[in-house]
């Protein structure tokens, strides 16, 4: 004989109420922090795509398996072209659409400072997507390599 007065159905109802309340709390708290999240996801994805395109197609040394190894001459050619033909560079990278147009800033820097920079200056406000990639810059005259950071910013 059971003197506790609890039946199996009471136990199941209690567990069901507990699980429903846990699900409600998780659903409520997941949307609680939504207003504080960044809405620059679109431009961040564009910055990532553009940085991959710049590194692999415009600056790469062409060695399979070493996409982060950059040819110093091709790097100089890209920055010279981007400085003198900004609109053509934006069109070439596919950032000038029918309805939306994006601006870009590409900066190559090492531990001592900025090596090269091209594009428009960064705006003081608005959504800015940024992708930072660590690369190796090879000097074509002597073959020496140095570490650098390539920052691609899109807004």
C-alpha positions in Angstrom: 0.0 0.0 0.0 1.2 3.5 -0.9 0.7 6.1 1.9 2.3 9.1 0.1 -0.9 9.9 -1.9 1.1 10.5 -5.1 0.1 8.8 -8.3 2.0 8.4 -11.5 -0.2 10.8 -13.4 0.5 13.5 -10.8 4.2 13.0 -11.4 3.8 13.2 -15.2 1.7 16.4 -15.0 4.4 18.0 -12.7 7.2 17.1 -15.1 5.2 18.5 -18.1 4.5 21.8 -16.3 8.2 22.1 -15.4 9.3 21.4 -19.0 6.8 23.9 -20.4 8.0 26.6 -18.0 11.7 25.9 -18.9 10.8 26.2 -22.7 8.9 29.4 -22.1 11.9 30.9 -20.2 14.4 29.9 -22.9 12.1 31.4 -25.6 11.6 34.6 -23.7 15.3 35.2 -22.8 16.6 34.4 -26.4 14.7 37.5 -27.7 15.6 39.6 -24.7 19.1 40.7 -26.0 18.1 41.1 -29.7 18.0 44.9 -29.6 21.6 44.9 -28.5 23.0 42.8 -31.3 24.8 44.3 -34.3 22.9 44.5 -37.5 26.0 44.6 -39.6 25.8 41.0 -40.7 25.2 41.8 -44.3 28.2 44.1 -44.7 30.4 41.6 -42.7 29.5 38.9 -45.1 30.3 41.2 -48.1 33.6 42.2 -46.4 34.5 38.5 -46.0 33.7 37.7 -49.6 35.6 40.7 -50.9 38.7 39.9 -48.8 38.7 36.4 -50.1 38.4 37.7 -53.7 41.2 40.2 -53.2 43.6 37.8 -51.6 43.0 34.8 -53.8 42.6 36.4 -57.2 44.4 39.8 -57.0 47.3 39.4 -54.5 48.1 35.7 -54.2 51.5 34.4 -55.0 49.8 31.5 -56.8 51.1 28.7 -54.6 48.5 25.9 -54.1 47.7 25.5 -50.4 49.2 28.8 -49.4 46.5 31.3 -50.2 47.7 33.7 -47.5 51.1 34.1 -49.2 50.9 37.3 -51.1 53.1 38.5 -54.0 54.6 41.9 -53.2 54.4 43.1 -56.8 50.8 42.1 -57.1 50.0 43.8 -53.8 51.5 47.0 -55.0 49.7 46.7 -58.3 46.3 46.3 -56.5 46.8 49.2 -54.2 48.0 51.5 -57.1 45.0 50.5 -59.2 42.6 51.0 -56.3 44.1 54.4 -55.4 43.8 55.7 -59.0 40.6 53.9 -60.0 38.4 53.7 -57.0 35.0 53.4 -58.8 36.4 50.7 -61.2 37.7 48.8 -58.2 34.3 48.9 -56.5 32.7 47.6 -59.8 35.4 44.9 -60.2 34.7 43.6 -56.7 31.0 43.5 -57.4 29.9 46.0 -54.8 28.0 48.4 -57.1 24.5 47.0 -57.6 21.3 48.5 -59.0 19.8 49.4 -55.7 22.7 49.3 -53.2 26.2 50.6 -53.5 28.9 49.8 -50.9 32.1 51.6 -50.2 35.4 49.9 -49.3 38.6 50.5 -47.4 41.5 48.0 -47.7 44.5 48.4 -45.4 47.6 46.3 -45.2 49.6 46.8 -42.0 52.5 45.1 -40.1 53.7 45.5 -36.5 55.3 48.9 -37.2 52.3 50.6 -38.9 50.3 50.8 -42.1 52.1 49.5 -45.2 49.5 50.5 -47.8 45.9 51.7 -47.8 43.3 52.2 -50.5 39.7 53.3 -50.6 37.6 55.8 -48.9 38.1 56.9 -45.3 35.9 55.2 -42.7 32.7 57.0 -41.8 32.2 58.2 -38.3 28.8 56.4 -37.9 26.9 53.6 -39.6 27.3 49.8 -40.0 30.8 48.8 -41.0 31.6 45.2 -41.8 35.2 44.2 -41.2 37.3 41.2 -42.1 40.8 40.9 -40.8 43.2 38.3 -42.4 46.7 37.5 -41.3 48.9 37.1 -44.4 52.5 36.6 -45.4 53.9 39.3 -47.7 56.7 38.0 -50.0 59.2 40.5 -51.4 59.8 39.5 -55.0 63.3 40.9 -55.3 64.9 38.9 -52.5 62.3 36.3 -51.6 62.0 37.3 -48.0 58.6 37.1 -46.3 57.1 39.2 -43.5 53.9 38.9 -41.6 51.1 41.4 -42.2 47.4 42.0 -41.5 45.0 42.8 -44.3 41.8 44.6 -43.1 38.9 44.9 -45.5 36.1 47.3 -44.3 32.8 47.6 -46.1 29.9 50.0 -45.4 
